[in-house]
């Protein structure tokens, strides 16, 4: 089963009324770590997709619904839970993309999970917070978040500070998402002000 189809199947089960409280709790936890968002925000769709990436990987939500999934979708539950999260520099590489993780140093050749994500990766000029899953091939999950190109230099300074503090991957990258949130929601804020090591 394609990754995108498996995600669709999992989200369909997540929409059940009986799971509303659980989903709201997961979203509240995600927003507490990365910044709140609502339907009126220009970045609502992107942040919503990132939330579901987080729920299915770090949160391993698929394990909670595994018994209700088809065998093909169920086969992706554990690969999702083991997904690699990185802060990637993106370089086109034939039909896929070379992803260079500026946090861990890993280099991966991966395919996007959707055509829309392919288009976005082709235009990426800044760093990308994304999760990749290894199944039959390495695939970028649809909730990748694209930091502004002008933020690259201050982000690298924040990454260096996060390493000095020995922060975990999720802790460091969630902090960068909070900084991205500030950059996008506060008027006339420059990247160097939004992305600061003091905000870690």
Phi and psi in degrees as GROMACS dihedral restraints (atoms count N, CA, C in turn):
[ dihedral_restraints ]
;  ai    aj    ak    al  type     phi  dphi    fc
    3     4     5     6     1   -66.3    20    10
    4     5     6     7     1   148.8    20    10
    6     7     8     9     1   -57.5    20    10
    7     8     9    10     1   -44.9    20    10
    9    10    11    12     1   -61.2    20    10
   10    11    12    13     1   -40.1    20    10
   12    13    14    15     1   -66.7    20    10
   13    14    15    16     1   -38.6    20    10
   15    16    17    18     1   -64.1    20    10
   16    17    18    19     1   -41.0    20    10
   18    19    20    21     1   -63.4    20    10
   19    20    21    22     1   -43.5    20    10
   21    22    23    24     1   -57.9    20    10
   22    23    24    25     1   -41.7    20    10
   24    25    26    27     1   -64.9    20    10
   25    26    27    28     1   -40.7    20    10
   27    28    29    30     1   -68.1    20    10
   28    29    30    31     1   -40.7    20    10
   30    31    32    33     1   -70.0    20    10
   31    32    33    34     1   -30.7    20    10
   33    34    35    36     1   -63.3    20    10
   34    35    36    37     1   -40.5    20    10
   36    37    38    39     1   -70.8    20    10
   37    38    39    40     1   -34.3    20    10
   39    40    41    42     1   -65.4    20    10
   40    41    42    43     1   -23.3    20    10
   42    43    44    45     1   -78.3    20    10
   43    44    45    46     1    -4.7    20    10
   45    46    47    48     1   -61.7    20    10
   46    47    48    49     1   137.8    20    10
   48    49    50    51     1   -53.0    20    10
   49    50    51    52     1   -35.1    20    10
   51    52    53    54     1   -65.4    20    10
   52    53    54    55     1   -18.3    20    10
   54    55    56    57     1  -103.6    20    10
   55    56    57    58     1     4.2    20    10
   57    58    59    60     1   -58.7    20    10
   58    59    60    61     1   -44.3    20    10
   60    61    62    63     1   -63.6    20    10
   61    62    63    64     1   -40.8    20    10
   63    64    65    66     1   -64.6    20    10
   64    65    66    67     1   -44.7    20    10
   66    67    68    69     1   -64.3    20    10
   67    68    69    70     1   -42.0    20    10
   69    70    71    72     1   -62.4    20    10
   70    71    72    73     1   -38.1    20    10
   72    73    74    75     1   -66.3    20    10
   73    74    75    76     1   -41.5    20    10
   75    76    77    78     1   -64.3    20    10
   76    77    78    79     1   -41.3    20    10
   78    79    80    81     1   -67.2    20    10
   79    80    81    82     1   -40.4    20    10
   81    82    83    84     1   -60.4    20    10
   82    83    84    85     1   -40.0    20    10
   84    85    86    87     1   -66.6    20    10
   85    86    87    88     1   -40.8    20    10
   87    88    89    90     1   -63.1    20    10
   88    89    90    91     1   -44.8    20    10
   90    91    92    93     1   -65.1    20    10
   91    92    93    94     1   -35.9    20    10
   93    94    95    96     1   -63.2    20    10
   94    95    96    97     1   -31.8    20    10
   96    97    98    99     1   -85.6    20    10
   97    98    99   100     1   -29.3    20    10
   99   100   101   102     1  -125.9    20    10
  100   101   102   103     1    -9.8    20    10
  102   103   104   105     1   114.5    20    10
  103   104   105   106     1   142.6    20    10
  105   106   107   108     1   -79.0    20    10
  106   107   108   109     1   152.7    20    10
  108   109   110   111     1  -148.2    20    10
  109   110   111   112     1   154.0    20    10
  111   112   113   114     1  -143.4    20    10
  112   113   114   115     1   166.8    20    10
  114   115   116   117     1   -56.4    20    10
  115   116   117   118     1   -23.0    20    10
  117   118   119   120     1   -78.0    20    10
  118   119   120   121     1   -10.0    20    10
  120   121   122   123     1   -80.4    20    10
  121   122   123   124     1   141.7    20    10
  123   124   125   126     1   -62.5    20    10
  124   125   126   127     1   -26.2    20    10
  126   127   128   129     1   -99.5    20    10
  127   128   129   130     1    16.1    20    10
  129   130   131   132     1   -57.9    20    10
  130   131   132   133     1   -49.4    20    10
  132   133   134   135     1   -62.4    20    10
  133   134   135   136     1   -42.7    20    10
  135   136   137   138     1   -64.3    20    10
  136   137   138   139     1   -44.2    20    10
  138   139   140   141     1   -68.7    20    10
  139   140   141   142     1   -34.2    20    10
  141   142   143   144     1   -63.9    20    10
  142   143   144   145     1   -44.3    20    10
  144   145   146   147     1   -63.5    20    10
  145   146   147   148     1   -39.2    20    10
  147   148   149   150     1   -64.6    20    10
  148   149   150   151     1   -38.1    20    10
  150   151   152   153     1   -59.5    20    10
  151   152   153   154     1   -45.1    20    10
  153   154   155   156     1   -69.0    20    10
  154   155   156   157     1   -35.0    20    10
  156   157   158   159     1   -57.5    20    10
  157   158   159   160     1   -45.2    20    10
  159   160   161   162     1   -63.3    20    10
  160   161   162   163     1   -43.6    20    10
  162   163   164   165     1   -64.8    20    10
  163   164   165   166     1   -38.2    20    10
  165   166   167   168     1   -83.7    20    10
  166   167   168   169     1   -18.0    20    10
  168   169   170   171     1  -105.4    20    10
  169   170   171   172     1   -80.1    20    10
  171   172   173   174     1   -58.1    20    10
  172   173   174   175     1   -40.9    20    10
  174   175   176   177     1   -82.4    20    10
  175   176   177   178     1   -12.3    20    10
  177   178   179   180     1    48.9    20    10
  178   179   180   181     1    39.9    20    10
  180   181   182   183     1   -61.0    20    10
  181   182   183   184     1   -29.0    20    10
  183   184   185   186     1   -57.4    20    10
  184   185   186   187     1   -30.2    20    10
  186   187   188   189     1   -64.1    20    10
  187   188   189   190     1   -30.0    20    10
  189   190   191   192     1   -73.3    20    10
  190   191   192   193     1   -23.0    20    10
  192   193   194   195     1  -117.2    20    10
  193   194   195   196     1     9.2    20    10
  195   196   197   198     1   -55.8    20    10
  196   197   198   199     1   -39.5    20    10
  198   199   200   201     1   -64.4    20    10
  199   200   201   202     1   -19.7    20    10
  201   202   203   204     1   -97.8    20    10
  202   203   204   205     1    -3.0    20    10
  204   205   206   207     1   -88.9    20    10
  205   206   207   208     1   156.1    20    10
  207   208   209   210     1   -65.8    20    10
  208   209   210   211     1   158.3    20    10
  210   211   212   213     1   -55.3    20    10
  211   212   213   214     1   -38.5    20    10
  213   214   215   216     1   -65.6    20    10
  214   215   216   217     1   -43.5    20    10
  216   217   218   219     1   -69.4    20    10
  217   218   219   220     1   -39.0    20    10
  219   220   221   222     1   -61.7    20    10
  220   221   222   223     1   -31.2    20    10
  222   223   224   225     1   -64.3    20    10
  223   224   225   226     1   -18.0    20    10
  225   226   227   228     1   -96.2    20    10
  226   227   228   229     1    -5.2    20    10
  228   229   230   231     1   -59.7    20    10
  229   230   231   232     1   -49.6    20    10
  231   232   233   234     1   -71.9    20    10
  232   233   234   235     1   -41.4    20    10
  234   235   236   237     1   -56.3    20    10
  235   236   237   238     1   -38.3    20    10
  237   238   239   240     1   -61.5    20    10
  238   239   240   241     1   -45.6    20    10
  240   241   242   243     1   -64.3    20    10
  241   242   243   244     1   -22.2    20    10
  243   244   245   246     1  -100.8    20    10
  244   245   246   247     1    13.7    20    10
  246   247   248   249     1   -56.4    20    10
  247   248   249   250     1   148.6    20    10
  249   250   251   252     1   -94.0    20    10
  250   251   252   253     1   123.6    20    10
  252   253   254   255     1  -100.5    20    10
  253   254   255   256     1   134.7    20    10
  255   256   257   258     1  -146.5    20    10
  256   257   258   259     1   171.8    20    10
  258   259   260   261     1  -113.1    20    10
  259   260   261   262     1    97.0    20    10
  261   262   263   264     1  -100.2    20    10
  262   263   264   265     1   140.0    20    10
  264   265   266   267     1   -92.1    20    10
  265   266   267   268     1   132.1    20    10
  267   268   269   270     1  -107.8    20    10
  268   269   270   271     1   130.1    20    10
  270   271   272   273     1  -131.0    20    10
  271   272   273   274     1   123.3    20    10
  273   274   275   276     1   -58.0    20    10
  274   275   276   277     1   141.5    20    10
  276   277   278   279     1  -145.1    20    10
  277   278   279   280     1    87.9    20    10
  279   280   281   282     1    57.5    20    10
  280   281   282   283     1  -119.7    20    10
  282   283   284   285     1   -90.0    20    10
  283   284   285   286     1    -2.3    20    10
  285   286   287   288     1  -124.0    20    10
  286   287   288   289     1  -159.5    20    10
  288   289   290   291     1  -137.1    20    10
  289   290   291   292     1   140.2    20    10
  291   292   293   294     1   -86.7    20    10
  292   293   294   295     1   121.9    20    10
  294   295   296   297     1  -109.4    20    10
  295   296   297   298     1   117.9    20    10
  297   298   299   300     1  -106.1    20    10
  298   299   300   301     1   114.2    20    10
  300   301   302   303     1   -83.3    20    10
  301   302   303   304     1   110.8    20    10
  303   304   305   306     1   -75.0    20    10
  304   305   306   307     1   -10.5    20    10
  306   307   308   309     1   -87.4    20    10
  307   308   309   310     1   -52.2    20    10
  309   310   311   312     1   -99.2    20    10
  310   311   312   313     1   -18.9    20    10
  312   313   314   315     1    89.9    20    10
  313   314   315   316     1    -4.9    20    10
  315   316   317   318     1   -67.6    20    10
  316   317   318   319     1   148.3    20    10
  318   319   320   321     1  -124.1    20    10
  319   320   321   322     1   126.2    20    10
  321   322   323   324     1  -132.3    20    10
  322   323   324   325     1   142.1    20    10
  324   325   326   327     1  -101.1    20    10
  325   326   327   328     1   119.0    20    10
  327   328   329   330     1  -136.4    20    10
  328   329   330   331     1   157.0    20    10
  330   331   332   333     1  -106.7    20    10
  331   332   333   334     1   145.3    20    10
  333   334   335   336     1   -73.7    20    10
  334   335   336   337     1   150.9    20    10
  336   337   338   339     1   -81.5    20    10
  337   338   339   340     1   -17.7    20    10
  339   340   341   342     1  -140.4    20    10
  340   341   342   343     1   156.7    20    10
  342   343   344   345     1   -60.7    20    10
  343   344   345   346     1   -37.7    20    10
  345   346   347   348     1   -63.0    20    10
  346   347   348   349     1   -38.5    20    10
  348   349   350   351     1   -68.0    20    10
  349   350   351   352     1   -37.0    20    10
  351   352   353   354     1   -57.7    20    10
  352   353   354   355     1   -46.9    20    10
  354   355   356   357     1   -60.4    20    10
  355   356   357   358     1   -42.8    20    10
  357   358   359   360     1   -66.0    20    10
  358   359   360   361     1   -41.6    20    10
  360   361   362   363     1   -65.8    20    10
  361   362   363   364     1   -35.2    20    10
  363   364   365   366     1   -64.8    20    10
  364   365   366   367     1   -27.7    20    10
  366   367   368   369     1   -97.5    20    10
  367   368   369   370     1    -2.6    20    10
  369   370   371   372     1   -60.9    20    10
  370   371   372   373     1   128.1    20    10
  372   373   374   375     1  -123.0    20    10
  373   374   375   376     1    -9.0    20    10
  375   376   377   378     1  -112.6    20    10
  376   377   378   379     1  -163.4    20    10
  378   379   380   381     1   -89.6    20    10
  379   380   381   382     1   150.1    20    10
  381   382   383   384     1  -122.0    20    10
  382   383   384   385     1   124.3    20    10
  384   385   386   387     1   -86.1    20    10
  385   386   387   388     1   110.6    20    10
  387   388   389   390     1  -144.3    20    10
  388   389   390   391     1   161.0    20    10
  390   391   392   393     1  -116.5    20    10
  391   392   393   394     1   137.1    20    10
  393   394   395   396     1  -119.4    20    10
  394   395   396   397     1   143.1    20    10
  396   397   398   399     1  -120.0    20    10
  397   398   399   400     1   134.6    20    10
  399   400   401   402     1   -99.9    20    10
  400   401   402   403     1   112.0    20    10
  402   403   404   405     1  -125.3    20    10
  403   404   405   406     1  -115.6    20    10
  405   406   407   408     1   -67.5    20    10
  406   407   408   409     1   -28.8    20    10
  408   409   410   411     1  -148.4    20    10
  409   410   411   412     1   174.6    20    10
  411   412   413   414     1   -89.6    20    10
  412   413   414   415     1   126.1    20    10
  414   415   416   417     1  -128.2    20    10
  415   416   417   418     1   137.5    20    10
  417   418   419   420     1   -84.7    20    10
  418   419   420   421     1   127.4    20    10
  420   421   422   423     1   -72.5    20    10
  421   422   423   424     1   156.1    20    10
  423   424   425   426     1   -70.5    20    10
  424   425   426   427     1   -14.9    20    10
  426   427   428   429     1   -88.9    20    10
  427   428   429   430     1    24.9    20    10
  429   430   431   432     1   -59.0    20    10
  430   431   432   433     1   138.2    20    10
  432   433   434   435     1  -113.0    20    10
  433   434   435   436     1   132.6    20    10
  435   436   437   438     1  -103.2    20    10
  436   437   438   439     1   112.4    20    10
  438   439   440   441     1   -74.5    20    10
  439   440   441   442     1   150.4    20    10
  441   442   443   444     1   -64.2    20    10
  442   443   444   445     1   143.4    20    10
  444   445   446   447     1   -58.2    20    10
  445   446   447   448     1   -35.8    20    10
  447   448   449   450     1   -70.6    20    10
  448   449   450   451     1    -8.5    20    10
  450   451   452   453     1   -92.1    20    10
  451   452   453   454     1    -4.0    20    10
  453   454   455   456     1   -57.6    20    10
  454   455   456   457     1   -50.4    20    10
  456   457   458   459     1   -62.0    20    10
  457   458   459   460     1   -51.5    20    10
  459   460   461   462     1   -64.6    20    10
  460   461   462   463     1   -31.2    20    10
  462   463   464   465     1   -63.7    20    10
  463   464   465   466     1   -41.3    20    10
  465   466   467   468     1   -63.9    20    10
  466   467   468   469     1   -33.8    20    10
  468   469   470   471     1   -67.5    20    10
  469   470   471   472     1   -38.5    20    10
  471   472   473   474     1   -66.5    20    10
  472   473   474   475     1   -41.7    20    10
  474   475   476   477     1   -59.6    20    10
  475   476   477   478     1   -43.4    20    10
  477   478   479   480     1   -61.2    20    10
  478   479   480   481     1   -41.9    20    10
  480   481   482   483     1   -65.9    20    10
  481   482   483   484     1   -38.7    20    10
  483   484   485   486     1   -64.0    20    10
  484   485   486   487     1   -37.7    20    10
  486   487   488   489     1   -65.7    20    10
  487   488   489   490     1   -41.8    20    10
  489   490   491   492     1   -60.1    20    10
  490   491   492   493     1   -33.8    20    10
  492   493   494   495     1   -85.9    20    10
  493   494   495   496     1    -1.5    20    10
  495   496   497   498     1    59.9    20    10
  496   497   498   499     1    41.5    20    10
  498   499   500   501     1   -73.5    20    10
  499   500   501   502     1   149.6    20    10
  501   502   503   504     1   -72.0    20    10
  502   503   504   505     1   159.6    20    10
  504   505   506   507     1   -53.1    20    10
  505   506   507   508     1   -54.0    20    10
  507   508   509   510     1   -62.7    20    10
  508   509   510   511     1   -37.5    20    10
  510   511   512   513     1   -63.9    20    10
  511   512   513   514     1   -44.0    20    10
  513   514   515   516     1   -69.1    20    10
  514   515   516   517     1   -45.9    20    10
  516   517   518   519     1   -73.7    20    10
  517   518   519   520     1   -32.0    20    10
  519   520   521   522     1   -63.3    20    10
  520   521   522   523     1   -38.7    20    10
  522   523   524   525     1   -61.7    20    10
  523   524   525   526     1   -40.8    20    10
  525   526   527   528     1   -65.4    20    10
  526   527   528   529     1   -33.9    20    10
  528   529   530   531     1   -68.1    20    10
  529   530   531   532     1   -34.7    20    10
  531   532   533   534     1   -64.3    20    10
  532   533   534   535     1   -38.3    20    10
  534   535   536   537     1   -68.0    20    10
  535   536   537   538     1   -40.4    20    10
  537   538   539   540     1   -61.2    20    10
  538   539   540   541     1   -40.4    20    10
  540   541   542   543     1   -60.4    20    10
  541   542   543   544     1   -45.4    20    10
  543   544   545   546     1   -62.3    20    10
  544   545   546   547     1   -42.2    20    10
  546   547   548   549     1   -60.9    20    10
  547   548   549   550     1   -38.9    20    10
  549   550   551   552     1   -84.2    20    10
  550   551   552   553     1   -20.4    20    10
  552   553   554   555     1  -105.9    20    10
  553   554   555   556     1   -21.6    20    10
  555   556   557   558     1   -94.8    20    10
  556   557   558   559     1   131.2    20    10
  558   559   560   561     1   -69.6    20    10
  559   560   561   562     1   138.6    20    10
  561   562   563   564     1    56.8    20    10
  562   563   564   565     1    29.9    20    10
  564   565   566   567     1   -88.5    20    10
  565   566   567   568     1   129.9    20    10
  567   568   569   570     1   -86.8    20    10
  568   569   570   571     1   152.5    20    10
  570   571   572   573     1   -54.1    20    10
  571   572   573   574     1   -39.4    20    10
  573   574   575   576     1   -64.5    20    10
  574   575   576   577     1   -23.5    20    10
  576   577   578   579     1   -84.6    20    10
  577   578   579   580     1   -38.5    20    10
  579   580   581   582     1   -73.3    20    10
  580   581   582   583     1   -39.4    20    10
  582   583   584   585     1   -99.1    20    10
  583   584   585   586     1    95.4    20    10
  585   586   587   588     1  -133.6    20    10
  586   587   588   589     1   142.6    20    10
  588   589   590   591     1   -63.5    20    10
  589   590   591   592     1   -24.7    20    10
  591   592   593   594     1   -67.4    20    10
  592   593   594   595     1   -17.8    20    10
  594   595   596   597     1   -90.9    20    10
  595   596   597   598     1     2.9    20    10
